[in-house]
């Protein structure tokens, strides 16, 4: 049996976990790959930095700082890209595929932005581009969609696609937003700069990759509504709990006769919703279709080990030569804004504690025919601030219409509040 020779690009949290898993499961990998998997090259940014490379890791394990050494090495069968980022990984993946190598990656950003180009190259070269770990870490959702069920019949997908944000929202039940982000960083779940996660963009990249399989064409994140969790406060979660609602950052893809609505938004879910009790850094994807009803896939969505498990599974698929056709259709549906669908909303405004404010808020909402179903105003217990939160539940209204109403707040209110509004998925 010929060895399956790979190069690891990156030895950070995920790369180290991949090396450890390949070392500790050598026999299992041999049995599943049907030939030895060996690591001949490891590419790192700084050669002077101490590295923890398992002694039992099979292969030459040559350390180098130039990814192109591996990309153009004729003895390397596959590149495992675990660096992250967009521009440089695009070049490495592109040239590796053109050099006749398979590519395994956990990089959702490069595929969401440059996937059309890279998948076409892989198709032309008849090589595999594997990316299970890029969508939901330990959750094998791509395998299920591509091989476990027919891709076409899936009418609706709703997913918690970012384990870091799910962890932060859980932590918000007891801590401030800043404290929750810091705890996620200490747990190894958030980067030093968590913007990609908390802005919702990481989830949008993953949703774009899922859409490519479900729809058969690439959807740009620029065509989606993308909202994050910045500005969410423990008071918002407490309000939700009091109304039997749970707050989650979800990606949604729903097809209808007019097109496909897609977006990432924080949403309140009813307590009995299949995704409402997904805790900590878990990811979960709800698939709905007429042939099978509903199906929920759940597992760890962040961290080195969960991601490494999917990376190694893809390495073994590449070693066996397992490939699957990515669907492609010429006819593309319009991408619609899920915010155009009327639903109840939660709204919080921090306003001056003085007479007439409630009437001014109600007037702005009424100007766009936004109906108030319930309203709560906390008592001002502060001796230093005259700002108090108003929390509102609306009748069903589109997010677009609600945003127009909030634009009608008078200038005095706009100076004191940055409204938080959250859709309620029934």
HELIX and SHEET records of a PDB file:
HELIX    1   1 UNK A   13  UNK A   24  1                                  12    
HELIX    2   2 UNK A   26  UNK A   33  1                                   8    
HELIX    3   3 UNK A   67  UNK A   71  1                                   5    
HELIX    4   4 UNK A   87  UNK A   98  1                                  12    
HELIX    5   5 UNK A  108  UNK A  125  1                                  18    
HELIX    6   6 UNK A  133  UNK A  136  1                                   4    
HELIX    7   7 UNK A  141  UNK A  143  1                                   3    
HELIX    8   8 UNK A  144  UNK A  148  3                                   5    
HELIX    9   9 UNK A  163  UNK A  171  1                                   9    
HELIX   10  10 UNK A  177  UNK A  186  1                                  10    
HELIX   11  11 UNK A  195  UNK A  198  1                                   4    
HELIX   12  12 UNK A  201  UNK A  215  1                                  15    
HELIX   13  13 UNK A  221  UNK A  223  5                                   3    
HELIX   14  14 UNK A  234  UNK A  242  1                                   9    
HELIX   15  15 UNK A  304  UNK A  320  1                                  17    
HELIX   16  16 UNK A  338  UNK A  340  5                                   3    
HELIX   17  17 UNK A  357  UNK A  367  1                                  11    
HELIX   18  18 UNK A  399  UNK A  407  1                                   9    
HELIX   19  19 UNK A  411  UNK A  416  1                                   6    
SHEET    1   A 6 UNK A  62  UNK A  64  0                                        
SHEET    2   A 6 UNK A  37  UNK A  43  1                                        
SHEET    3   A 6 UNK A   4  UNK A   9  1                                        
SHEET    4   A 6 UNK A  78  UNK A  81  1                                        
SHEET    5   A 6 UNK A 102  UNK A 105  1                                        
SHEET    6   A 6 UNK A 129  UNK A 130  1                                        
SHEET    1   B 6 UNK A 225  UNK A 226  0                                        
SHEET    2   B 6 UNK A 259  UNK A 270  1                                        
SHEET    3   B 6 UNK A 245  UNK A 256 -1                                        
SHEET    4   B 6 UNK A 156  UNK A 160 -1                                        
SHEET    5   B 6 UNK A 282  UNK A 289 -1                                        
SHEET    6   B 6 UNK A 293  UNK A 300 -1                                        
SHEET    1   C 3 UNK A 225  UNK A 226  0                                        
SHEET    2   C 3 UNK A 259  UNK A 270  1                                        
SHEET    3   C 3 UNK A 335  UNK A 336  1                                        
SHEET    1   D 6 UNK A 225  UNK A 226  0                                        
SHEET    2   D 6 UNK A 259  UNK A 270  1                                        
SHEET    3   D 6 UNK A 420  UNK A 425  1                                        
SHEET    4   D 6 UNK A 345  UNK A 352 -1                                        
SHEET    5   D 6 UNK A 387  UNK A 394 -1                                        
SHEET    6   D 6 UNK A 372  UNK A 377 -1                                        
END                                                                             
